[in-house]
């Protein structure tokens, strides 16, 4: 499970260190893809294959499914961490997520997110402001 919040810097070649606790979860090989809210989603190989299986169950004649799959699977191939635990954030992803130097990696159980620090702070405040209300709504049993 990926959990925790880690602050890192992207180097001049677009590489960023994957937090050691995240690397310890698997084989240090990752798929990056576009995430909602202006961040990147990063899956280990197992998590990516699980998401792939879910998406492959959807009706490919539905244009929304094709659109979703086009974006989700347009990321780079599986990439392994280098000798010091870094992965590369390709330019198209850095641009999408407004990533320059400072990033935050946030664990999301079966994947983790990469945020620009500025966007993370804004999203974090928004999420915290709704946290208790969302939790209550999603965990309260609704009997009809």
C-alpha positions, -999 to 999 in steps of 0.1 A, spaced: 0 0 0 12 35 -9 7 60 20 23 91 31 32 126 18 67 132 5 83 164 -8 110 161 -35 127 181 -62 128 173 -99 164 175 -113 174 193 -145 168 161 -165 133 157 -153 140 129 -128 126 127 -93 133 103 -65 106 78 -56 103 78 -18 119 48 -2 87 35 14 71 35 -20 100 17 -36 98 -9 -8 62 -18 -19 73 -35 -51 99 -39 -77 105 -2 -83 90 -2 -117 62 22 -125 37 34 -151 29 71 -151 -4 84 -165 -26 115 -164 -46 119 -132 -76 141 -125 -73 174 -106 -40 183 -125 -18 156 -110 -1 124 -123 -10 89 -112 18 64 -107 11 27 -106 34 -2 -98 32 -30 -123 6 -49 -103 -16 -19 -98 -15 -9 -134 -24 -44 -146 -54 -44 -122 -66 -11 -136 -60 -24 -171 -82 -54 -164 -110 -31 -151 -108 -9 -181 -108 -39 -205 -142 -50 -191 -158 -18 -204 -177 -16 -237 -152 -4 -263 -180 7 -286 -188 34 -260 -170 65 -272 -164 76 -235 -145 43 -229 -123 48 -260 -116 83 -249 -107 72 -214 -85 44 -226 -67 67 -251 -56 90 -223 -49 64 -197 -28 42 -219 -9 71 -236 17 72 -209 52 59 -214 61 22 -210 69 7 -177 101 23 -163 124 11 -136 140 34 -110 176 41 -118 204 32 -94 195 59 -70 157 54 -70 147 81 -96 121 79 -124 117 104 -153 87 126 -156 83 130 -193 78 165 -206 42 161 -216 33 150 -181 53 178 -164 35 203 -186 1 188 -178 7 188 -140 25 222 -140 56 204 -125 88 225 -125 110 218 -95 92 211 -63 68 181 -62 47 163 -37 42 125 -39 11 114 -21 1 78 -14 -33 67 -25 -33 30 -14 -29 11 -47 -11 40 -65 5 74 -57 1 108 -71 27 134 -82 17 170 -78 34 203 -83 39 217 -48 17 248 -56 -12 227 -69 -8 202 -40 -12 230 -14 -43 243 -31 -59 208 -36 -49 198 0 -67 228 15 -98 221 -6 -98 184 3 -93 191 40 -122 216 40 -145 189 26 -130 159 45 -155 154 73 -185 162 52 -174 138 25 -164 111 49 -198 113 67 -217 112 34 -198 83 19 -198 62 51 -233 68 63 -256 39 54 -286 50 33 -315 27 38 -343 33 13 
